Amino acid sequence: MATVDNQHSLSGEKNRKATKSLPEAARWISVAGRMAIPLMMLVLLITAWSLYVWAFDVPHYILPSPMRVAVALYTDWPILAPALLVTLKITFTALTIALVGGVALAVLMAQSRIAERALYPYAVILQVTPIVAIAPLILIYAPSTQAALLICAWIVAFFPILSNTVQGLKSTDHNLLNLFELYGASRWQTLVYLKMPNALPYFLAGLKIAGGLALIAAVVAEFAAGSAGAGSGLAFRLLESQFRLNIPRLFAALFLLSLTGVAIFLTTNTISYLLLRKWHESALKREN
């Protein structure tokens, strides 16, 4: 009888493990399916591109084939890689400064109505003024071209973080604010333990927007600055390739910019998921 009971317990444990592994397998299948669809779409687009160039015999200086772009990416990598590093340095430095400055100013505005009324209109003016229009002035007053590019990228990336964080800090539930006041919490305790956690989803949404805008601003600012030489970014390589009719290199530079933008989005999206997945509605998994 003991042997039979042991066999039943072993079989029951195996069934429980198999049942437990089913949701895990289903989750991986779902993830693989979500990844397969855009990859298949990408393969179809590249195939259509190649067939179009081959069928109509399009010259490579008008529209290069995907193979020519891949070859240009490989052969011109010693030229494109330093330019990519320059663009990445400007983008991430501007994003970091915008993150620190935007959050600090948002906290100040949320804590003081006078500070909000005094500073917020000028932040809006900076945001709505086209960066191409003020880039020449920044180039005049900045100590170097790299500093001017950094300032331009910072101006564009700054406002989404500021605006979203202020909105999050000000949208705290009034009932919870009254509860904190009832228990005698200080303004600092209310800010740290209530307002800032409530503003976290808003801040992360602003960070997603600011990441892409910082990259765009870095490229646009370099176009406006007209910088050239060894210390230039991918924007200069785009212009240089256009002037020399080196269209495969131009497409390779565009590919690197697109890949960088996708990497920034995926990074910020992952950070948002990791910070919100256990408690916020936007990241919680639902059964329906």
Steps between C-alpha positions, in 0.01 A plus 500: 500500500786739583650437157167579332461821704852607405426439133179704526683788673777496238251503215305781668817706540586446132149611399530813712837585343360442151197718578726772640722493193206550262449873575875556473511329160195696387667824606813424297288404200314830530826696519639312199181572306518873577862510382440288191236731348718815472798289390295343222381847396862617489598204281211576263598867474865419428395240244267747327776762502749259342254384237409857408865600451571184300182509286529867398881508492511804732848661514670470839548878520120537502390200704760243606404142564500366858815304419683819394391668822629206704831510313527877557428451869785250521757680284425851635478392863833671588341827381151448640594361840675815635212713370251271674692534828489880474124497443447254785711711736300814424167315524558327832673797662210727404249240619677464836512875557137533394403219737672650804402859425144416396424297813659758731308787341178298499531436874563870558195597295279242669603625844474872423228672299715812473783301340255335260349831390844657463682220313247285313410759229866530402535124482204498261661775291819294469298198392286668235789696344645298207848381586619581148406866560701541820794274405693788333476705820611206711797450266601864554485491880610140569871447567527221240297326231463185713365710788251665262380160377463383860294807593272453198439134582440585867240767419293253297528211750442715809134598465334153474664391825412827674140511377419134571662502844318817603173347382568184698589688818188715474263210425542333839171387656369772731360242739847356549640850545241565770589168664869592512409839643278334759788286620727803524734418210741776402513644148821305439342171613193567285722571200723194541247239609189612310550753221818359345375138478177634348701704245726208400281374209470855366875552529573174318261597220687830466831314500389286205412812303815687602728210398387511138489880491856528633628290208296700248617829648864392494476428126294811417733722703799364312323572170436858617852544634659375180780334696760302310818311558618206703294593807168513317206268546283300266321812372819618333552155347148517359569835337841388377352185346230707330749745350720218372202296376617215723144387559587156645699670779210741552262207545750333735513815716121517502489135607731575793285795606183289482665219693611747767147637531354151535763412764415815699129421485549138606727606786256758637209260449684228694581741784134602514386137509745403775398793720123467450435131442417413862259778588382726218197426282684581176750217554290237679401194302128446452309183427246670272 
